């Protein structure tokens, strides 16, 4: 099926800038790779064709520093219903889609002009909203140019967003109609009852020589090394970061590791878990990337608890969106986890996210991870 001609279900994500303005997405042009080391890139060079590189560097499995850094244009933002939207424009990208645990590359096609991205968040709490679908309809002078249900994506500069490559119809003024479905994750606390219905917002953007001159890429000397680029600042749009474990309420049991995903695990006592349970304690697991705490939604995750080698609990964890815990996977516990108990986390389905370079080797072959309380 040709994605240019047909709408179809897919998974997708985004970023933001000031309304009506052009910018670079709020990123620092000297933002460094491998944020765990604080190192800075050496001399760089730009591909001559204006696209992202067509080969990935050799390097370790798991997360690695992508081979390039780019600038982006942020045409504007809009609000509809409970949602705030932002649109970003970048050069076309090669990316990898994921179906269960199988990965497939999506190459840049000859007619691809731009990589359009969107981010969607709650303007009240500044929380990025995953677990939804987003479609984009691009028009020019009221005529349809292209439309797609775009991918949920993960990139080092933006984290979770929606995006895809698009063809355009020459220079001019375009309108992108961004339509989001309701959030499918369970919603708790101040989010309860919200984000049930979808909404559509329109953002205008320009395609011209002036814009193209702002869309630049540079290659990085650290390409392929262990690490990741720092996420860029995105104007008013929040970054999709998971909270630090120390900021969680309740008792942090520990952090497991599975194919480079960090699984921060916390237990809320019954007295603090009222919005999640009917008077029982609550187990929550926050899945994030290893360097920048970027959230990893759309997983299937289960947990079991063993005490002195005997099982005392086992069940699937429900994707949940909470203002305090953020996006996480959770379930009520029949009794509190005790010191010395072993909590084993099993991934039934890895994150069903398309991946930009630097993440396509991670979060796929996810073995069980055990945390000892």
C-alpha positions in Angstrom: 0.0 0.0 0.0 1.3 3.4 -0.9 1.3 5.7 2.1 0.9 8.7 -0.2 -2.5 7.6 -1.4 -4.2 5.9 1.5 -4.9 6.7 5.2 -4.1 3.8 7.4 -3.5 3.1 11.1 0.0 3.8 12.2 1.9 5.0 15.2 3.4 8.6 15.5 4.8 12.1 17.8 6.1 16.1 17.9 7.7 19.4 19.1 6.9 23.2 19.3 7.8 26.8 18.7 6.3 30.2 19.1 3.1 30.8 17.3 3.5 32.4 13.9 7.3 32.4 14.2 10.1 30.5 12.5 12.9 29.1 14.7 15.2 26.2 15.3 12.9 24.4 17.7 14.6 25.9 20.7 17.6 23.7 20.4 21.2 25.0 21.1 23.4 24.6 18.0 26.2 23.6 20.3 24.2 21.1 22.4 26.5 18.2 23.1 26.3 14.6 22.3 26.6 11.8 25.0 25.1 13.9 27.8 26.4 11.5 30.4 30.0 12.7 29.7 29.4 16.4 29.0 31.7 16.2 26.0 31.4 18.6 23.0 31.4 17.7 19.4 34.4 18.5 17.2 34.3 19.9 13.7 31.1 19.0 11.8 30.1 18.9 8.2 26.6 18.9 6.5 25.3 16.4 4.0 25.2 18.1 0.6 21.7 17.0 -0.3 19.9 18.5 2.7 18.7 15.2 4.0 19.6 13.1 7.0 22.5 10.7 6.5 21.7 7.5 4.6 23.8 5.1 6.7 24.0 4.6 10.4 27.4 4.4 12.1 28.8 1.1 13.5 28.5 1.0 17.2 27.1 -0.8 20.3 23.7 -2.3 20.6 21.3 -0.3 22.6 21.3 3.5 22.6 24.1 5.3 20.7 24.8 8.9 19.6 23.1 9.5 16.3 25.3 10.5 13.4 23.9 14.0 12.9 22.3 17.0 14.6 19.7 19.2 12.9 17.9 22.4 13.1 14.1 22.5 12.8 11.5 25.2 12.0 8.6 25.6 14.4 5.7 27.3 12.5 3.3 27.6 15.4 1.0 26.1 18.0 -2.8 25.8 18.4 -5.3 24.7 21.0 -8.4 22.5 20.5 -10.5 20.9 23.3 -8.2 19.7 26.1 -5.2 19.6 23.8 -2.3 21.9 22.9 -0.6 21.1 19.5 2.7 22.2 18.0 4.0 21.6 14.5 7.7 21.2 13.5 9.3 21.0 10.1 12.6 19.3 9.4 14.4 17.7 6.5 13.2 14.2 5.5 14.3 11.4 7.8 15.0 7.7 7.5 13.4 5.9 10.4 12.5 2.5 11.6 9.0 1.2 12.3 8.3 -1.5 14.8 5.6 -4.3 14.6 5.7 -6.3 17.8 9.5 -7.1 18.0 10.2 -6.7 14.3 11.9 -3.6 13.0 11.6 -2.3 9.4 13.4 0.7 7.8 11.5 3.4 6.1 13.8 5.1 3.6 13.5 8.6 2.3 11.4 8.6 -0.9 12.2 10.7 -3.9 9.2 12.9 -3.5 9.7 13.5 0.2 10.1 17.2 0.9 9.8 17.5 4.7 9.6 15.5 7.9 6.5 16.9 9.6 6.3 16.4 13.4 3.7 17.2 16.0 3.6 17.1 19.8 0.4 17.1 21.8 0.3 18.1 25.5 -2.0 19.2 28.3 -1.5 23.0 28.7 -2.7 22.9 32.3 0.0 20.5 33.6 2.5 20.7 30.8 2.3 16.9 30.4 3.0 15.4 26.9 0.1 13.0 26.0 1.1 9.6 24.5 -1.2 6.6 23.9 -3.2 8.2 21.1 -3.2 8.4 17.3 -2.7 11.5 15.2 -3.5 12.2 11.6 -2.2 15.1 9.5 -4.1 16.7 6.5 -2.0 19.1 4.5 -3.8 21.6 2.2 -2.8 24.5 0.0 -5.3 27.1 -1.1 -8.1 24.8 0.2 -7.0 21.9 -1.9 -5.8 18.6 -0.3 -2.1 17.9 -0.9 -1.6 14.8 1.3 -3.0 13.2 4.4 -1.7 10.4 6.7 -2.2 8.9 10.1 1.4 9.4 11.2 3.7 7.4 13.4 4.2 7.5 17.1 8.0 8.2 17.2 11.0 8.4 19.5 14.0 10.6 18.7 16.9 11.8 20.8 16.2 15.5 20.2 12.4 15.4 20.8 11.6 12.2 22.6 8.1 10.9 22.1 6.3 12.7 19.2 4.3 12.1 16.1 5.9 12.3 12.6 6.3 11.2 9.0 7.9 12.3 5.7 5.6 14.2 3.4 5.6 15.5 -0.2 4.5 19.1 -0.9 3.4 20.9 -4.0 6.0 23.5 -4.5 6.7 26.7 -2.6 3.8 28.5 -0.9 1.6 28.7 2.2 0.2 25.4 3.6 -2.2 24.4 6.4 -1.6 21.3 8.5 -4.8 20.0 10.2 -3.7 18.0 13.2 -6.3 15.5 14.5 -5.7 13.6 17.7 -7.8 10.7 19.0 -8.6 10.4 22.7 -5.9 9.1 25.1 -6.3 5.3 25.4 -4.3 5.0 28.7 -6.1 5.0 32.0 -6.3 8.5 33.4 -6.0 9.3 37.1 -6.0 12.3 39.5 -6.6 15.6 37.7 -6.6 13.7 34.3 -9.6 11.5 35.2 -12.4 12.2 32.7 -10.2 14.3 30.4 -8.8 13.5 27.0 -11.6 11.1 26.2 -12.6 12.7 22.9 -10.4 13.7 20.0 -9.8 17.2 18.7 -8.5 18.9 15.5 -6.4 22.1 15.3 -4.9 23.9 12.2 -1.4 25.3 12.0 -0.2 27.2 9.0 3.4 26.8 7.7 5.5 28.1 4.9 7.6 26.2 2.4 10.1 28.4 0.7 13.8 29.0 0.0 13.9 31.0 3.3 12.6 28.0 5.3 14.8 25.5 3.5 17.9 27.6 4.3 17.1 27.1 8.0 16.9 23.3 7.8 20.4 22.2 8.2 22.2 19.1 9.4 25.7 18.5 10.7 27.5 15.3 11.3 28.9 14.5 14.7 32.3 13.1 15.6 30.7 11.0 18.4 28.4 9.1 16.0 28.0 5.5 17.1 29.4 6.0 20.6 27.5 5.0 23.7 25.3 8.0 24.6 22.6 10.2 23.2 22.0 13.8 22.2 20.4 16.1 24.8 16.8 16.8 24.1 16.3 20.3 22.6 14.3 23.1 24.2 11.0 23.4 22.3 9.6 26.8 23.2 6.4 26.4 25.1 6.1 22.7 24.5 7.2 20.5 27.4 9.8 17.8 27.0 8.4 14.2 27.4 10.7 13.3 30.3 9.7 10.9 33.1 10.1 12.2 36.7 13.3 11.4 38.5 12.7 8.4 40.8 13.5 10.6 43.9 10.5 12.8 43.0 8.1 9.9 43.2 5.7 9.6 46.1 5.8 6.3 48.1 8.8 4.0 48.3 11.1 3.5 45.3 11.9 -0.2 45.1 14.6 0.1 42.5 15.3 0.4 38.8 15.4 -2.6 36.5 17.1 -2.7 33.1 15.9 -4.4 29.9 17.5 -3.9 26.5 18.6 -0.5 27.6 15.2 0.6 28.9 15.2 1.7 32.6 12.2 0.5 34.6 11.9 2.7 37.7 9.7 0.8 40.1 7.8 2.4 43.0 5.2 1.3 45.6 2.6 3.6 46.9 1.1 2.6 50.3 -2.7 2.3 50.5 -3.0 5.7 52.2 -1.4 7.4 49.2 -3.0 5.2 46.5 -6.6 6.2 46.7 -6.8 7.4 43.1 -5.4 4.2 41.8 -6.9 1.4 44.0 -9.8 0.5 46.3 -7.8 0.7 49.5 -4.8 -1.4 48.5 -1.2 -0.4 47.8 -0.1 0.3 44.3 2.8 -0.8 42.1 3.9 1.6 39.4 6.7 1.2 36.8 8.0 4.2 34.9 9.7 3.1 31.6 12.3 5.6 30.3 15.4 5.9 28.0 18.8 5.4 29.8 20.3 8.9 29.3 17.5 11.6 29.3 14.6 10.0 31.0 12.4 10.1 27.9 9.2 8.2 28.4 8.6 4.9 26.7 4.9 4.4 26.2 2.9 1.7 24.2 4.5 -1.3 25.9 2.8 -4.4 27.3 4.3 -5.0 30.8 3.6 -7.4 33.7 5.0 -7.8 37.2 5.3 -10.6 39.7 6.5 -10.6 43.3 8.3 -13.5 45.0 8.9 -13.8 48.7 11.4 -16.4 49.9 11.2 -18.0 46.5 7.4 -18.3 46.6 5.1 -16.2 44.3 2.7 -13.8 46.1 1.6 -11.6 43.2 1.5 -11.7 39.4 -0.6 -9.6 36.9 -0.3 -7.3 33.9 0.3 -3.6 34.5 -2.1 -1.0 33.0 -0.8 2.0 31.0 -1.7 5.0 33.1 -1.4 8.8 32.8 -1.1 10.6 36.1 -0.1 14.2 36.9 2.3 13.1 39.6 3.7 9.8 38.4 3.5 10.8 34.7 3.0 8.0 32.1 3.6 4.7 33.8 2.4 1.1 34.1 0.6 0.1 37.3 -1.6 -2.3 39.2 -3.0 -2.7 42.7 -1.1 -5.0 45.1 -2.8 -7.5 47.4 -0.4 -6.5 50.1 2.7 -4.3 50.4 6.0 -5.4 48.9 8.4 -6.2 51.8 12.1 -5.7 52.1 13.9 -8.6 50.3 11.0 -9.4 48.0 11.9 -9.8 44.3 9.8 -7.9 41.8 10.2 -9.3 38.3 9.1 -7.2 35.3 8.3 -8.9 32.0 7.8 -7.1 28.7 5.2 -8.9 26.6 5.4 -6.3 23.8 8.3 -3.8 23.5 7.5 -0.1 22.8 5.5 0.1 19.6 7.2 3.3 18.5 8.9 4.2 15.3 12.5 5.1 16.0 14.9 7.7 14.7 18.5 6.9 14.5 20.2 6.2 17.8 17.2 4.2 19.2 16.6 1.6 16.5 19.0 -0.9 18.2 17.3 -0.6 21.6 14.1 -1.5 23.4 13.3 -4.6 21.2 14.7 -7.8 22.7 13.5 -7.1 26.3 14.4 -9.8 28.8 12.8 -9.9 32.3 14.3 -7.5 34.8 14.3 -8.1 38.5 14.4 -5.5 41.3 15.0 -6.6 44.9 13.1 -4.4 47.3 
